Amino acid sequence: MTTNKRYPNLAGRLMNERILKQAAAAHPLQTLTDQELQRGVLPITRDPQPKKCRAWVRFGPNAVLVDAEVVMWNDVACGIQFAVEEKLMRCWVWSNAVAAVPPPR
């Protein structure tokens, strides 16, 4: 089997999208609790220009890596948003579950 030289990442991206759709259809998106976020103790920063990232999210027992945007954060967690098909989803994840996407060159 050969690789696609024009779009080398296409097959992997399509597989990730299919896994994300199946996980979202089977289970609800999980988010951190107010206690875990230390709401009322730690200040939350809202970003007027969300930054692109890759983040691990959970749909029930399934962890899925998604392309997302960080829209807010505090010292321990990030509030992210991402799309599953046409539906915008938002949740809080631990900050170490998020990795920045470098800007294009």
Summary of the structure (lengths in Angstrom):
residues: 105
radius of gyration: 15.4
end to end distance: 31.1
largest distance: 55.5
contacts: 252
relative contact order: 0.20
helix: 23%
strand: 45%
